[in-house]
């Protein structure tokens, strides 16, 4: 990431993409129980809040390499979290109706 503002925008846009897909699934599949999808939504919002908090609360006295590593870890956590959410939504979508 080039700067903090872009990192925050990336967090928001990727999490909102997950939320949009979850809401779309809920709208299309109104007859199915959406408890699992609601769990994905809650987890995505929690991840967004946690990552934004981590971005905002960087130790200013840390060395520049440590700060860079901190932001890189946030980026990796964002990517793995988003992949996890899309995987969970995909598995909910492929379940057969009982």
N, CA, C and O atoms as CSV, one atom per row, in Angstrom:
chain,resi,resn,atom,element,x,y,z
A,1,UNK,N,N,0.831,-1.180,0.000
A,1,UNK,CA,C,0.000,0.000,0.000
A,1,UNK,C,C,0.876,1.244,0.000
A,1,UNK,O,O,1.907,1.302,0.671
A,2,UNK,N,N,0.454,2.209,-0.748
A,2,UNK,CA,C,1.235,3.428,-0.859
A,2,UNK,C,C,1.074,4.330,0.358
A,2,UNK,O,O,2.027,4.984,0.782
A,3,UNK,N,N,-0.131,4.365,0.918
A,3,UNK,CA,C,-0.309,5.171,2.122
A,3,UNK,C,C,-1.493,4.657,2.940
A,3,UNK,O,O,-2.211,3.747,2.524
A,4,UNK,N,N,-1.674,5.255,4.097
A,4,UNK,CA,C,-2.707,4.798,5.031
A,4,UNK,C,C,-4.103,4.990,4.445
A,4,UNK,O,O,-4.968,4.130,4.610
A,5,UNK,N,N,-4.323,6.098,3.772
A,5,UNK,CA,C,-5.647,6.366,3.196
A,5,UNK,C,C,-6.028,5.287,2.189
A,5,UNK,O,O,-7.169,4.823,2.176
A,6,UNK,N,N,-5.086,4.889,1.352
A,6,UNK,CA,C,-5.376,3.847,0.366
A,6,UNK,C,C,-5.618,2.500,1.039
A,6,UNK,O,O,-6.451,1.721,0.577
A,7,UNK,N,N,-4.905,2.222,2.113
A,7,UNK,CA,C,-5.124,0.983,2.850
A,7,UNK,C,C,-6.530,0.951,3.439
A,7,UNK,O,O,-7.213,-0.071,3.366
A,8,UNK,N,N,-6.962,2.064,4.022
A,8,UNK,CA,C,-8.313,2.134,4.578
A,8,UNK,C,C,-9.371,1.982,3.482
A,8,UNK,O,O,-10.384,1.311,3.684
A,9,UNK,N,N,-9.138,2.601,2.330
A,9,UNK,CA,C,-10.077,2.469,1.212
A,9,UNK,C,C,-10.134,1.032,0.714
A,9,UNK,O,O,-11.204,0.538,0.358
A,10,UNK,N,N,-8.989,0.362,0.688
A,10,UNK,CA,C,-8.958,-1.040,0.257
A,10,UNK,C,C,-9.725,-1.918,1.242
A,10,UNK,O,O,-10.463,-2.815,0.834
A,11,UNK,N,N,-9.554,-1.664,2.517
A,11,UNK,CA,C,-10.284,-2.424,3.537
A,11,UNK,C,C,-11.779,-2.241,3.335
A,11,UNK,O,O,-12.530,-3.214,3.267
A,12,UNK,N,N,-12.206,-0.982,3.239
A,12,UNK,CA,C,-13.633,-0.710,3.075
A,12,UNK,C,C,-14.192,-1.311,1.798
A,12,UNK,O,O,-15.245,-1.948,1.829
A,13,UNK,N,N,-13.523,-1.127,0.695
A,13,UNK,CA,C,-14.077,-1.594,-0.574
A,13,UNK,C,C,-14.157,-3.118,-0.629
A,13,UNK,O,O,-15.132,-3.661,-1.148
A,14,UNK,N,N,-13.160,-3.810,-0.110
A,14,UNK,CA,C,-13.188,-5.265,-0.161
A,14,UNK,C,C,-14.228,-5.842,0.793
A,14,UNK,O,O,-14.912,-6.809,0.455
A,15,UNK,N,N,-14.351,-5.260,1.971
A,15,UNK,CA,C,-15.364,-5.744,2.910
A,15,UNK,C,C,-16.763,-5.434,2.374
A,15,UNK,O,O,-17.670,-6.259,2.492
A,16,UNK,N,N,-16.938,-4.266,1.793
A,16,UNK,CA,C,-18.248,-3.927,1.242
A,16,UNK,C,C,-18.611,-4.824,0.065
A,16,UNK,O,O,-19.792,-5.074,-0.176
A,17,UNK,N,N,-17.627,-5.307,-0.666
A,17,UNK,CA,C,-17.883,-6.251,-1.752
A,17,UNK,C,C,-18.438,-7.562,-1.189
A,17,UNK,O,O,-19.367,-8.144,-1.748
A,18,UNK,N,N,-17.862,-8.014,-0.086
A,18,UNK,CA,C,-18.371,-9.225,0.580
A,18,UNK,C,C,-19.803,-8.987,1.053
A,18,UNK,O,O,-20.679,-9.830,0.859
A,19,UNK,N,N,-20.028,-7.838,1.672
A,19,UNK,CA,C,-21.363,-7.533,2.174
A,19,UNK,C,C,-22.375,-7.471,1.037
A,19,UNK,O,O,-23.490,-7.974,1.176
A,20,UNK,N,N,-22.008,-6.872,-0.068
A,20,UNK,CA,C,-22.921,-6.778,-1.220
A,20,UNK,C,C,-23.265,-8.165,-1.735
A,20,UNK,O,O,-24.425,-8.434,-2.050
A,21,UNK,N,N,-22.280,-9.052,-1.828
A,21,UNK,CA,C,-22.545,-10.414,-2.286
A,21,UNK,C,C,-23.445,-11.159,-1.301
A,21,UNK,O,O,-24.315,-11.925,-1.716
A,22,UNK,N,N,-23.245,-10.941,-0.015
A,22,UNK,CA,C,-24.096,-11.591,0.991
A,22,UNK,C,C,-25.535,-11.091,0.890
A,22,UNK,O,O,-26.475,-11.883,0.953
A,23,UNK,N,N,-25.705,-9.784,0.734
A,23,UNK,CA,C,-27.054,-9.238,0.616
A,23,UNK,C,C,-27.727,-9.705,-0.673
A,23,UNK,O,O,-28.933,-9.953,-0.691
A,24,UNK,N,N,-26.959,-9.823,-1.735
A,24,UNK,CA,C,-27.503,-10.329,-2.993
A,24,UNK,C,C,-27.956,-11.770,-2.826
A,24,UNK,O,O,-29.038,-12.138,-3.283
A,25,UNK,N,N,-27.127,-12.600,-2.165
A,25,UNK,CA,C,-27.495,-13.997,-1.927
A,25,UNK,C,C,-28.781,-14.070,-1.107
A,25,UNK,O,O,-29.664,-14.875,-1.400
A,26,UNK,N,N,-28.882,-13.231,-0.081
A,26,UNK,CA,C,-30.076,-13.223,0.768
A,26,UNK,C,C,-31.313,-12.821,-0.023
A,26,UNK,O,O,-32.389,-13.387,0.173
A,27,UNK,N,N,-31.168,-11.856,-0.908
A,27,UNK,CA,C,-32.304,-11.395,-1.720
A,27,UNK,C,C,-32.742,-12.464,-2.712
A,27,UNK,O,O,-33.937,-12.668,-2.923
A,28,UNK,N,N,-31.775,-13.144,-3.321
A,28,UNK,CA,C,-32.092,-14.161,-4.317
A,28,UNK,C,C,-32.666,-15.408,-3.660
A,28,UNK,O,O,-33.544,-16.055,-4.230
A,29,UNK,N,N,-32.193,-15.749,-2.489
A,29,UNK,CA,C,-32.593,-16.978,-1.795
A,29,UNK,C,C,-33.428,-16.660,-0.565
A,29,UNK,O,O,-33.069,-17.039,0.550
A,30,UNK,N,N,-34.519,-15.980,-0.763
A,30,UNK,CA,C,-35.351,-15.564,0.358
A,30,UNK,C,C,-36.005,-16.743,1.067
A,30,UNK,O,O,-36.337,-16.645,2.248
A,31,UNK,N,N,-36.194,-17.856,0.364
A,31,UNK,CA,C,-36.865,-18.998,0.959
A,31,UNK,C,C,-35.932,-19.828,1.846
A,31,UNK,O,O,-36.404,-20.667,2.613
A,32,UNK,N,N,-34.627,-19.611,1.754
A,32,UNK,CA,C,-33.667,-20.380,2.542
A,32,UNK,C,C,-33.316,-19.642,3.817
A,32,UNK,O,O,-33.401,-18.416,3.887
A,33,UNK,N,N,-32.919,-20.403,4.825
A,33,UNK,CA,C,-32.465,-19.777,6.059
A,33,UNK,C,C,-31.128,-19.110,5.797
A,33,UNK,O,O,-30.249,-19.685,5.154
A,34,UNK,N,N,-30.985,-17.917,6.290
A,34,UNK,CA,C,-29.770,-17.164,6.011
A,34,UNK,C,C,-28.928,-16.937,7.265
A,34,UNK,O,O,-28.192,-15.954,7.348
A,35,UNK,N,N,-29.034,-17.844,8.242
A,35,UNK,CA,C,-28.258,-17.688,9.472
A,35,UNK,C,C,-26.758,-17.691,9.196
A,35,UNK,O,O,-26.018,-16.904,9.785
A,36,UNK,N,N,-26.312,-18.563,8.313
A,36,UNK,CA,C,-24.890,-18.636,7.995
A,36,UNK,C,C,-24.424,-17.368,7.291
A,36,UNK,O,O,-23.321,-16.880,7.538
A,37,UNK,N,N,-25.266,-16.844,6.418
A,37,UNK,CA,C,-24.904,-15.624,5.698
A,37,UNK,C,C,-24.874,-14.443,6.667
A,37,UNK,O,O,-24.025,-13.561,6.539
A,38,UNK,N,N,-25.778,-14.418,7.620
A,38,UNK,CA,C,-25.760,-13.359,8.630
A,38,UNK,C,C,-24.485,-13.441,9.465
A,38,UNK,O,O,-23.940,-12.413,9.867
A,39,UNK,N,N,-24.009,-14.650,9.725
A,39,UNK,CA,C,-22.743,-14.830,10.428
A,39,UNK,C,C,-21.570,-14.299,9.628
A,39,UNK,O,O,-20.653,-13.696,10.186
A,40,UNK,N,N,-21.595,-14.523,8.310
A,40,UNK,CA,C,-20.536,-14.001,7.439
A,40,UNK,C,C,-20.545,-12.478,7.473
A,40,UNK,O,O,-19.493,-11.843,7.539
A,41,UNK,N,N,-21.741,-11.898,7.428
A,41,UNK,CA,C,-21.859,-10.436,7.466
A,41,UNK,C,C,-21.290,-9.892,8.772
A,41,UNK,O,O,-20.525,-8.928,8.766
A,42,UNK,N,N,-21.660,-10.505,9.883
A,42,UNK,CA,C,-21.167,-10.046,11.188
A,42,UNK,C,C,-19.650,-10.180,11.274
A,42,UNK,O,O,-18.975,-9.280,11.774
A,43,UNK,N,N,-19.116,-11.287,10.794
A,43,UNK,CA,C,-17.668,-11.496,10.833
A,43,UNK,C,C,-16.940,-10.498,9.938
A,43,UNK,O,O,-15.864,-10.016,10.292
A,44,UNK,N,N,-17.523,-10.186,8.780
A,44,UNK,CA,C,-16.896,-9.228,7.866
A,44,UNK,C,C,-16.858,-7.832,8.477
A,44,UNK,O,O,-15.859,-7.122,8.354
A,45,UNK,N,N,-17.933,-7.444,9.127
A,45,UNK,CA,C,-17.968,-6.126,9.777
A,45,UNK,C,C,-16.956,-6.090,10.923
A,45,UNK,O,O,-16.265,-5.089,11.113
A,46,UNK,N,N,-16.870,-7.178,11.681
A,46,UNK,CA,C,-15.895,-7.233,12.771
A,46,UNK,C,C,-14.463,-7.159,12.238
A,46,UNK,O,O,-13.620,-6.485,12.829
A,47,UNK,N,N,-14.180,-7.846,11.127
A,47,UNK,CA,C,-12.846,-7.791,10.526
A,47,UNK,C,C,-12.534,-6.370,10.080
A,47,UNK,O,O,-11.433,-5.873,10.318
A,48,UNK,N,N,-13.489,-5.716,9.438
A,48,UNK,CA,C,-13.279,-4.340,8.986
A,48,UNK,C,C,-12.952,-3.433,10.160
A,48,UNK,O,O,-12.001,-2.653,10.099
A,49,UNK,N,N,-13.735,-3.531,11.230
A,49,UNK,CA,C,-13.504,-2.683,12.399
A,49,UNK,C,C,-12.154,-2.964,13.035
A,49,UNK,O,O,-11.458,-2.036,13.449
A,50,UNK,N,N,-11.777,-4.233,13.118
A,50,UNK,CA,C,-10.492,-4.605,13.707
A,50,UNK,C,C,-9.331,-4.063,12.874
A,50,UNK,O,O,-8.377,-3.511,13.420
A,51,UNK,N,N,-9.414,-4.221,11.552
A,51,UNK,CA,C,-8.327,-3.765,10.689
A,51,UNK,C,C,-8.198,-2.241,10.693
A,51,UNK,O,O,-7.086,-1.715,10.725
A,52,UNK,N,N,-9.316,-1.539,10.663
A,52,UNK,CA,C,-9.271,-0.075,10.720
A,52,UNK,C,C,-8.671,0.371,12.050
A,52,UNK,O,O,-7.893,1.324,12.089
A,53,UNK,N,N,-9.024,-0.303,13.128
A,53,UNK,CA,C,-8.458,0.010,14.434
A,53,UNK,C,C,-6.944,-0.213,14.441
A,53,UNK,O,O,-6.189,0.589,14.990
A,54,UNK,N,N,-6.516,-1.311,13.825
A,54,UNK,CA,C,-5.080,-1.583,13.765
A,54,UNK,C,C,-4.353,-0.547,12.925
A,54,UNK,O,O,-3.225,-0.174,13.250
A,55,UNK,N,N,-4.975,-0.076,11.854
A,55,UNK,CA,C,-4.355,0.961,11.029
A,55,UNK,C,C,-4.232,2.259,11.825
A,55,UNK,O,O,-3.203,2.931,11.767
A,56,UNK,N,N,-5.280,2.608,12.565
A,56,UNK,CA,C,-5.296,3.862,13.304
A,56,UNK,C,C,-4.395,3.848,14.539
A,56,UNK,O,O,-3.998,4.911,15.016
A,57,UNK,N,N,-4.071,2.685,15.055
A,57,UNK,CA,C,-3.315,2.600,16.308
A,57,UNK,C,C,-1.925,2.024,16.107
A,57,UNK,O,O,-1.537,1.069,16.779
A,58,UNK,N,N,-1.187,2.599,15.193
A,58,UNK,CA,C,0.186,2.191,14.947
A,58,UNK,C,C,1.091,2.891,15.955
A,58,UNK,O,O,0.873,4.054,16.295
A,59,UNK,N,N,2.103,2.178,16.426
A,59,UNK,CA,C,3.047,2.752,17.371
A,59,UNK,C,C,3.946,3.754,16.646
A,59,UNK,O,O,4.759,3.351,15.814
A,60,UNK,N,N,3.819,5.047,16.943
A,60,UNK,CA,C,4.609,6.040,16.220
A,60,UNK,C,C,6.101,5.995,16.556
A,60,UNK,O,O,6.926,6.499,15.793
A,61,UNK,N,N,6.444,5.398,17.689
A,61,UNK,CA,C,7.854,5.353,18.074
A,61,UNK,C,C,8.592,4.164,17.460
A,61,UNK,O,O,9.801,4.027,17.640
A,62,UNK,N,N,7.880,3.314,16.745
A,62,UNK,CA,C,8.503,2.139,16.129
A,62,UNK,C,C,9.374,2.565,14.953
A,62,UNK,O,O,9.175,3.624,14.358
A,63,UNK,N,N,10.332,1.720,14.638
A,63,UNK,CA,C,11.200,2.023,13.499
A,63,UNK,C,C,10.408,1.886,12.198
A,63,UNK,O,O,9.400,1.180,12.158
A,64,UNK,N,N,10.853,2.550,11.147
A,64,UNK,CA,C,10.100,2.530,9.874
A,64,UNK,C,C,9.887,1.129,9.299
A,64,UNK,O,O,8.839,0.851,8.716
A,65,UNK,N,N,10.871,0.251,9.460
A,65,UNK,CA,C,10.694,-1.106,8.948
A,65,UNK,C,C,9.616,-1.843,9.730
A,65,UNK,O,O,8.860,-2.629,9.160
A,66,UNK,N,N,9.544,-1.594,11.025
A,66,UNK,CA,C,8.506,-2.216,11.842
A,66,UNK,C,C,7.116,-1.715,11.479
A,66,UNK,O,O,6.156,-2.485,11.461
A,67,UNK,N,N,7.015,-0.433,11.194
A,67,UNK,CA,C,5.733,0.152,10.787
A,67,UNK,C,C,5.315,-0.425,9.435
A,67,UNK,O,O,4.151,-0.775,9.237
A,68,UNK,N,N,6.266,-0.523,8.509
A,68,UNK,CA,C,5.971,-1.088,7.186
A,68,UNK,C,C,5.500,-2.535,7.329
A,68,UNK,O,O,4.536,-2.945,6.682
A,69,UNK,N,N,6.181,-3.304,8.174
A,69,UNK,CA,C,5.792,-4.699,8.390
A,69,UNK,C,C,4.401,-4.779,9.005
A,69,UNK,O,O,3.629,-5.682,8.683
A,70,UNK,N,N,4.081,-3.840,9.890
A,70,UNK,CA,C,2.758,-3.792,10.522
A,70,UNK,C,C,1.667,-3.607,9.467
A,70,UNK,O,O,0.652,-4.302,9.485
A,71,UNK,N,N,1.885,-2.671,8.554
A,71,UNK,CA,C,0.896,-2.420,7.505
A,71,UNK,C,C,0.824,-3.574,6.504
A,71,UNK,O,O,-0.255,-3.883,5.996
A,72,UNK,N,N,1.936,-4.198,6.222
A,72,UNK,CA,C,1.928,-5.350,5.328
A,72,UNK,C,C,1.153,-6.503,5.944
A,72,UNK,O,O,0.442,-7.221,5.241
A,73,UNK,N,N,1.285,-6.685,7.252
A,73,UNK,CA,C,0.532,-7.729,7.944
A,73,UNK,C,C,-0.964,-7.439,7.890
A,73,UNK,O,O,-1.768,-8.356,7.724
A,74,UNK,N,N,-1.336,-6.190,8.026
A,74,UNK,CA,C,-2.748,-5.808,7.914
A,74,UNK,C,C,-3.265,-6.150,6.521
A,74,UNK,O,O,-4.373,-6.669,6.385
A,75,UNK,N,N,-2.475,-5.866,5.486
A,75,UNK,CA,C,-2.870,-6.198,4.117
A,75,UNK,C,C,-3.037,-7.697,3.919
A,75,UNK,O,O,-3.976,-8.138,3.258
A,76,UNK,N,N,-2.130,-8.476,4.489
A,76,UNK,CA,C,-2.232,-9.933,4.376
A,76,UNK,C,C,-3.449,-10.453,5.126
A,76,UNK,O,O,-4.144,-11.345,4.639
A,77,UNK,N,N,-3.714,-9.902,6.314
A,77,UNK,CA,C,-4.894,-10.316,7.072
A,77,UNK,C,C,-6.177,-9.975,6.328
A,77,UNK,O,O,-7.143,-10.737,6.360
A,78,UNK,N,N,-6.182,-8.830,5.660
A,78,UNK,CA,C,-7.345,-8.439,4.859
A,78,UNK,C,C,-7.573,-9.433,3.732
A,78,UNK,O,O,-8.697,-9.891,3.525
A,79,UNK,N,N,-6.532,-9.764,3.014
A,79,UNK,CA,C,-6.658,-10.685,1.886
A,79,UNK,C,C,-7.116,-12.062,2.332
A,79,UNK,O,O,-8.003,-12.650,1.713
A,80,UNK,N,N,-6.525,-12.583,3.396
A,80,UNK,CA,C,-6.921,-13.912,3.865
A,80,UNK,C,C,-8.339,-13.910,4.418
A,80,UNK,O,O,-9.073,-14.882,4.237
A,81,UNK,N,N,-8.737,-12.829,5.092
A,81,UNK,CA,C,-10.094,-12.730,5.614
A,81,UNK,C,C,-11.137,-12.670,4.515
A,81,UNK,O,O,-12.168,-13.337,4.595
A,82,UNK,N,N,-10.874,-11.873,3.489
A,82,UNK,CA,C,-11.805,-11.742,2.377
A,82,UNK,C,C,-11.937,-13.071,1.638
A,82,UNK,O,O,-13.042,-13.479,1.280
A,83,UNK,N,N,-10.809,-13.747,1.410
A,83,UNK,CA,C,-10.853,-15.061,0.768
A,83,UNK,C,C,-11.684,-16.037,1.593
A,83,UNK,O,O,-12.459,-16.821,1.044
A,84,UNK,N,N,-11.521,-15.987,2.900
A,84,UNK,CA,C,-12.276,-16.858,3.786
A,84,UNK,C,C,-13.783,-16.588,3.691
A,84,UNK,O,O,-14.584,-17.521,3.643
A,85,UNK,N,N,-14.157,-15.318,3.665
A,85,UNK,CA,C,-15.575,-14.971,3.592
A,85,UNK,C,C,-16.198,-15.420,2.277
A,85,UNK,O,O,-17.310,-15.946,2.256
A,86,UNK,N,N,-15.473,-15.208,1.178
A,86,UNK,CA,C,-16.013,-15.651,-0.105
A,86,UNK,C,C,-16.092,-17.177,-0.163
A,86,UNK,O,O,-17.015,-17.723,-0.768
A,87,UNK,N,N,-15.144,-17.864,0.453
A,87,UNK,CA,C,-15.205,-19.331,0.520
A,87,UNK,C,C,-16.405,-19.803,1.316
A,87,UNK,O,O,-17.089,-20.749,0.926
A,88,UNK,N,N,-16.658,-19.135,2.440
A,88,UNK,CA,C,-17.819,-19.501,3.256
A,88,UNK,C,C,-19.120,-19.237,2.512
A,88,UNK,O,O,-20.043,-20.049,2.572
A,89,UNK,N,N,-19.204,-18.105,1.809
A,89,UNK,CA,C,-20.412,-17.791,1.050
A,89,UNK,C,C,-20.605,-18.785,-0.085
A,89,UNK,O,O,-21.731,-19.182,-0.381
A,90,UNK,N,N,-19.529,-19.180,-0.709
A,90,UNK,CA,C,-19.601,-20.169,-1.778
A,90,UNK,C,C,-20.101,-21.504,-1.249
A,90,UNK,O,O,-20.906,-22.172,-1.897
A,91,UNK,N,N,-19.622,-21.891,-0.068
A,91,UNK,CA,C,-20.080,-23.173,0.488
A,91,UNK,C,C,-21.557,-23.118,0.891
A,91,UNK,O,O,-22.264,-24.121,0.793
A,92,UNK,N,N,-22.018,-21.961,1.341
A,92,UNK,CA,C,-23.441,-21.811,1.658
A,92,UNK,C,C,-24.261,-21.905,0.373
A,92,UNK,O,O,-25.340,-22.498,0.365
A,93,UNK,N,N,-23.752,-21.325,-0.703
A,93,UNK,CA,C,-24.472,-21.321,-1.976
A,93,UNK,C,C,-24.582,-22.712,-2.591
A,93,UNK,O,O,-25.556,-23.006,-3.283
A,94,UNK,N,N,-23.597,-23.568,-2.347
A,94,UNK,CA,C,-23.596,-24.883,-2.971
A,94,UNK,C,C,-24.299,-25.936,-2.131
A,94,UNK,O,O,-24.491,-27.059,-2.597
A,95,UNK,N,N,-24.692,-25.604,-0.896
A,95,UNK,CA,C,-25.423,-26.559,-0.070
A,95,UNK,C,C,-26.789,-26.837,-0.704
A,95,UNK,O,O,-27.440,-25.948,-1.255
A,96,UNK,N,N,-27.184,-28.073,-0.605
A,96,UNK,CA,C,-28.500,-28.442,-1.142
A,96,UNK,C,C,-29.566,-28.111,-0.125
A,96,UNK,O,O,-29.344,-28.202,1.082
A,97,UNK,N,N,-30.712,-27.730,-0.619
A,97,UNK,CA,C,-31.842,-27.402,0.238
A,97,UNK,C,C,-32.401,-28.674,0.846
A,97,UNK,O,O,-32.642,-29.660,0.150
A,98,UNK,N,N,-32.603,-28.637,2.163
A,98,UNK,CA,C,-33.151,-29.813,2.861
A,98,UNK,C,C,-34.631,-29.715,3.019
A,98,UNK,O,O,-35.253,-30.616,3.582
